[in-house]
Amino acid sequence: MNERIRQLVRQAESAANEGIGFDGQEYTDILMAKFAQLIVRECLEEMRFTVLDTQELRRDRSTDYQVGWEDGMFDAGEMIKEHFGVEP
């Protein structure tokens, strides 16, 4: 397990201990839900930075392929958020 995952586990544990946004649920359920939410958000953030990095590299030399790729990354992120019910 890498250090970033350990950090996410600690964040999930902290949220589970506080019961943030999970009224009436068991601690383990809260912990697992929060950990999953943090992982999904982390992945979405990496996707966003990948798109921003490629936009910075090309600096207005867009090709149809590049625009399509960026649109596809955006759509994939939106589908992931909807599928897992994760707000930005």
BELRA-V83142 format. One record per residue. RES is the residue in three letters. SS is DSSP state (h for helix, s for strand, l for the rest). D_LAST is the distance of its C-alpha to the last C-alpha in whole Angstrom. Layout:
# BELRA-V83142
res = {RES	RES}
ss = {SS	SS}
d_last = {D_LAST	D_LAST}
This chain:
# BELRA-V83142
res = {MET	ASN	GLU	ARG	ILE	ARG	GLN	LEU	VAL	ARG	GLN	ALA	GLU	SER	ALA	ALA	ASN	GLU	GLY	ILE	GLY	PHE	ASP	GLY	GLN	GLU	TYR	THR	ASP	ILE	LEU	MET	ALA	LYS	PHE	ALA	GLN	LEU	ILE	VAL	ARG	GLU	CYS	LEU	GLU	GLU	MET	ARG	PHE	THR	VAL	LEU	ASP	THR	GLN	GLU	LEU	ARG	ARG	ASP	ARG	SER	THR	ASP	TYR	GLN	VAL	GLY	TRP	GLU	ASP	GLY	MET	PHE	ASP	ALA	GLY	GLU	MET	ILE	LYS	GLU	HIS	PHE	GLY	VAL	GLU	PRO}
ss = {l	l	h	h	h	h	h	h	h	h	h	h	h	h	h	h	h	h	l	l	l	l	l	l	l	l	h	h	h	h	h	h	h	h	h	h	h	h	h	h	h	h	h	h	h	h	h	h	h	h	h	h	h	h	h	h	h	h	l	l	l	l	l	h	h	h	h	h	h	h	h	h	h	h	h	h	h	h	h	h	h	h	h	h	l	l	l	l}
d_last = {25	24	23	19	19	22	19	16	19	20	17	17	20	20	17	19	22	21	20	16	15	18	21	24	23	25	24	24	21	19	19	19	16	14	15	14	10	11	12	10	7	10	12	9	9	13	13	12	14	17	16	17	20	21	21	23	25	26	27	27	29	27	29	28	27	24	23	23	21	18	18	18	15	13	14	14	10	10	12	11	8	11	13	12	10	7	4	0}
